[in-house]
């Protein structure tokens, strides 16, 4: 894979923090991920008999993995955006985790080429939609995932951006079937077709444990002042609808949790 084609977030790191991670949409994302992992790996969230080895692949600011490090797990976080890593490291220092997380300023592809001890859990969240060859990336991750290890994968759902454009009457984008984000946009370069991603996963030595939609209605609320209305009710409804069709298939992101054979 040509790493130069993959998106680097040095210019967007702080916008991601401000516009996504520090808002209700970030809380919804974390709630769905925690629910899914709690159902299938409860010992991970409560810290069982031993610490898990965790790889946060393209982990950015480490919103999810740093919480796992705080529970005593061993986390390696890699990202080829120096600005993203700086934000993750600053947060780790604030929470006294500086010595508990191995930060790597590198691409996922270059990291997995090293002779690494296999990981019990790999987080690959919101990465596939920014890389030129996502299928190859998934195959690389399988090489460092331990037998019976878990892969937690989220990806940007092209159906969600299609629906959002329809609601905004941006019919030209739908007619042309072009949803790529422009330079400087938080919309990914390659929004993914869910069926295509499911097909890639089916070719790997994985058994699906669950899959959920993330932000199945929140992002469709058109009035900005309404997006913050009754946040706890929104959160509970998002969790409930995340496994129900057609809402799951309209999630801005899809989360698939799988176990390696």
C-alpha positions as CSV (number, residue, x, y, z in Angstrom):
1,X,0.0,0.0,0.0
2,X,1.3,3.5,-0.8
3,X,1.1,5.2,2.6
4,X,1.3,8.6,0.9
5,X,-2.2,8.1,-0.3
6,X,-3.6,7.6,3.2
7,X,-5.0,10.6,5.0
8,X,-2.9,12.3,7.6
9,X,-4.8,14.4,10.2
10,X,-2.2,16.9,11.3
11,X,-4.3,19.7,9.9
12,X,-7.6,18.4,11.4
13,X,-6.6,17.0,14.8
14,X,-8.0,19.9,16.9
15,X,-11.2,20.1,14.7
16,X,-11.9,16.4,15.4
17,X,-11.5,17.0,19.1
18,X,-13.7,20.1,19.1
19,X,-16.4,19.0,16.6
20,X,-16.7,15.2,17.4
21,X,-15.0,13.9,20.5
22,X,-16.0,16.7,22.9
23,X,-19.7,16.6,22.0
24,X,-22.7,14.4,22.5
25,X,-21.9,12.5,19.2
26,X,-18.6,11.4,20.9
27,X,-20.5,10.3,24.0
28,X,-22.9,8.2,21.8
29,X,-19.9,6.6,20.0
30,X,-18.3,5.6,23.3
31,X,-21.5,4.3,24.8
32,X,-22.1,1.9,21.8
33,X,-18.5,0.6,21.9
34,X,-18.6,0.1,25.6
35,X,-22.0,-1.8,25.4
36,X,-20.8,-4.1,22.6
37,X,-17.5,-4.9,24.3
38,X,-19.1,-5.4,27.7
39,X,-21.5,-8.0,26.3
40,X,-18.6,-10.1,24.8
41,X,-15.6,-9.2,26.8
42,X,-16.8,-8.1,30.2
43,X,-13.5,-8.8,31.8
44,X,-11.9,-6.2,29.6
45,X,-13.9,-3.4,31.1
46,X,-13.7,-4.5,34.7
47,X,-10.0,-5.7,34.5
48,X,-10.1,-9.5,35.0
49,X,-7.3,-11.8,36.0
50,X,-4.6,-10.3,33.7
51,X,-4.1,-7.2,31.7
52,X,-4.9,-7.4,28.0
53,X,-2.4,-6.4,25.2
54,X,-4.3,-3.9,23.1
55,X,-3.4,-2.2,19.8
56,X,-5.2,1.0,19.0
57,X,-4.5,1.0,15.2
58,X,-4.7,4.6,13.8
59,X,-5.8,5.5,17.3
60,X,-5.7,9.3,17.0
61,X,-6.5,10.9,20.3
62,X,-7.1,7.6,22.0
63,X,-10.5,8.3,23.4
64,X,-11.4,4.6,23.9
65,X,-8.0,3.0,24.4
66,X,-6.8,5.4,27.1
67,X,-9.8,4.5,29.2
68,X,-8.7,0.8,28.9
69,X,-5.1,1.7,29.9
70,X,-6.6,3.4,33.0
71,X,-8.1,0.0,33.9
72,X,-4.6,-1.5,33.8
73,X,-4.4,-2.9,30.3
74,X,-1.3,-2.6,28.1
75,X,-2.0,-0.3,25.2
76,X,0.1,0.4,22.1
77,X,-1.3,3.4,20.2
78,X,0.0,4.2,16.7
79,X,-0.9,7.0,14.3
80,X,1.0,8.7,11.5
81,X,-0.5,12.1,12.6
82,X,1.9,13.8,15.0
83,X,-0.7,16.3,16.0
84,X,-3.2,13.5,16.9
85,X,-0.5,11.8,19.0
86,X,0.3,15.0,20.8
87,X,-3.3,15.3,21.9
88,X,-3.4,11.7,23.0
89,X,-0.1,12.0,24.9
90,X,-1.3,15.2,26.6
91,X,-4.4,13.5,27.8
92,X,-2.5,10.5,29.0
93,X,-0.2,12.7,31.0
94,X,-3.2,14.5,32.6
95,X,-4.6,11.1,33.7
96,X,-1.2,9.7,34.9
97,X,-1.0,7.2,32.1
98,X,2.2,8.5,30.4
99,X,4.2,5.4,31.3
100,X,1.4,2.9,30.6
101,X,0.9,3.6,26.9
102,X,3.4,2.9,24.1
103,X,2.9,5.8,21.6
104,X,4.1,5.1,18.1
105,X,4.4,7.8,15.5
106,X,4.0,5.6,12.4
107,X,1.5,4.1,10.1
108,X,-0.4,0.9,11.0
109,X,1.3,-0.9,8.1
110,X,4.8,-0.1,9.2
111,X,4.0,-1.1,12.8
112,X,2.6,-4.5,12.0
113,X,5.8,-5.3,10.0
114,X,7.7,-5.3,13.3
115,X,8.1,-8.6,15.3
116,X,5.3,-7.8,17.7
117,X,3.8,-10.1,20.4
118,X,0.2,-10.8,19.3
119,X,-2.5,-8.5,20.7
120,X,-5.6,-9.7,22.6
121,X,-7.7,-6.8,21.2
122,X,-7.2,-4.6,18.2
123,X,-9.1,-1.4,17.9
124,X,-9.4,-0.1,14.4
125,X,-11.9,2.8,14.7
126,X,-12.7,5.2,11.9
127,X,-9.7,4.2,9.8
128,X,-10.9,2.2,6.8
129,X,-12.5,5.3,5.2
130,X,-9.3,7.2,5.2
131,X,-6.9,4.6,3.6
132,X,-6.4,3.7,0.0
133,X,-6.3,-0.1,0.5
134,X,-8.5,-1.0,3.4
135,X,-8.8,-4.7,2.6
136,X,-5.0,-5.1,2.7
137,X,-4.9,-3.2,6.0
138,X,-7.4,-5.7,7.6
139,X,-5.2,-8.6,6.4
140,X,-2.2,-6.9,8.0
141,X,-4.0,-6.6,11.3
142,X,-4.8,-10.3,11.3
143,X,-1.1,-11.0,11.5
144,X,-0.8,-9.4,14.9
145,X,-4.1,-10.5,16.4
146,X,-3.8,-13.4,18.8
147,X,-5.9,-16.6,18.3
148,X,-9.2,-16.0,20.1
149,X,-8.4,-12.3,20.0
150,X,-11.0,-9.6,19.3
151,X,-11.1,-7.1,16.4
152,X,-13.2,-4.0,17.2
153,X,-13.8,-2.3,13.8
154,X,-15.8,0.9,13.0
155,X,-16.1,2.4,9.6
156,X,-17.9,5.4,8.1
157,X,-21.1,4.3,6.4
158,X,-21.7,5.8,3.0
159,X,-25.5,5.2,3.4
160,X,-25.5,7.8,6.2
161,X,-24.0,10.5,4.1
162,X,-26.3,9.7,1.2
163,X,-29.3,10.1,3.5
164,X,-27.9,13.3,5.0
165,X,-27.6,14.8,1.5
166,X,-31.1,13.8,0.6
167,X,-32.5,15.5,3.7
168,X,-30.5,18.6,2.8
169,X,-31.8,18.4,-0.8
170,X,-28.2,18.1,-2.2
171,X,-29.6,15.9,-5.0
172,X,-26.7,16.5,-7.3
173,X,-24.3,14.6,-5.0
174,X,-26.7,11.6,-4.8
175,X,-27.3,11.6,-8.5
176,X,-23.5,11.6,-9.2
177,X,-23.0,9.1,-6.3
178,X,-20.0,11.2,-5.1
179,X,-19.6,11.5,-1.3
180,X,-15.9,12.0,-1.0
181,X,-14.9,14.8,1.4
182,X,-13.0,17.8,0.2
183,X,-9.6,18.7,1.6
184,X,-10.1,20.1,5.0
185,X,-13.5,18.4,5.5
186,X,-14.2,15.9,8.3
187,X,-16.1,13.8,5.7
188,X,-13.8,10.9,4.8
189,X,-12.0,10.4,1.5
190,X,-13.6,7.0,1.0
191,X,-17.0,6.4,2.8
192,X,-17.5,2.7,2.8
193,X,-20.3,0.5,1.5
194,X,-21.2,-1.8,4.5
195,X,-21.7,-4.9,2.3
196,X,-18.3,-4.4,0.9
197,X,-16.7,-4.3,4.3
198,X,-18.7,-7.3,5.5
199,X,-17.4,-9.2,2.4
200,X,-13.8,-8.4,3.4
201,X,-14.4,-9.5,6.9
202,X,-16.0,-12.8,5.7
203,X,-12.7,-13.7,4.0
204,X,-10.7,-13.4,7.2
205,X,-10.5,-16.0,10.0
206,X,-13.1,-14.2,12.1
207,X,-16.4,-15.0,13.7
208,X,-18.7,-12.0,14.1
209,X,-20.0,-11.4,17.6
210,X,-22.2,-8.4,17.0
211,X,-22.6,-5.3,14.9
212,X,-24.2,-2.0,15.7
213,X,-24.9,1.3,14.2
214,X,-23.4,4.4,15.8
215,X,-25.4,7.6,15.7
216,X,-28.4,6.2,13.9
217,X,-30.5,9.4,14.2
218,X,-28.4,12.1,16.0
219,X,-26.6,13.3,12.9
220,X,-29.8,13.6,11.0
221,X,-31.2,16.3,13.3
222,X,-31.0,19.3,11.0
223,X,-31.5,22.1,13.6
224,X,-28.2,22.6,15.5
225,X,-29.9,23.7,18.7
226,X,-32.0,20.5,18.7
227,X,-28.9,18.2,18.6
228,X,-28.2,19.0,22.3
229,X,-31.8,18.6,23.4
230,X,-32.4,15.9,26.2
231,X,-29.0,14.3,25.7
232,X,-29.6,11.4,28.1
233,X,-32.8,10.4,26.2
234,X,-30.9,10.7,22.9
235,X,-28.2,8.5,24.3
236,X,-30.6,5.8,25.5
237,X,-32.5,5.8,22.2
238,X,-29.3,5.6,20.2
239,X,-28.3,2.5,22.2
240,X,-31.7,0.9,21.7
241,X,-32.0,1.6,18.0
242,X,-28.4,0.7,17.2
243,X,-29.3,-3.0,16.8
244,X,-32.7,-2.5,15.2
245,X,-33.2,-2.2,11.4
246,X,-33.5,0.0,9.5
247,X,-31.8,2.3,12.0
248,X,-28.7,0.2,12.4
249,X,-28.0,0.5,8.6
250,X,-28.4,4.3,8.8
251,X,-25.8,4.7,11.5
252,X,-23.1,7.3,10.6
253,X,-20.6,4.6,11.6
254,X,-21.0,0.8,11.8
255,X,-19.3,-1.2,14.6
256,X,-18.4,-4.8,14.0
257,X,-16.9,-6.9,16.8
258,X,-15.3,-10.2,15.8
259,X,-13.2,-13.0,17.3
260,X,-10.3,-14.6,15.6
261,X,-10.6,-18.4,15.1
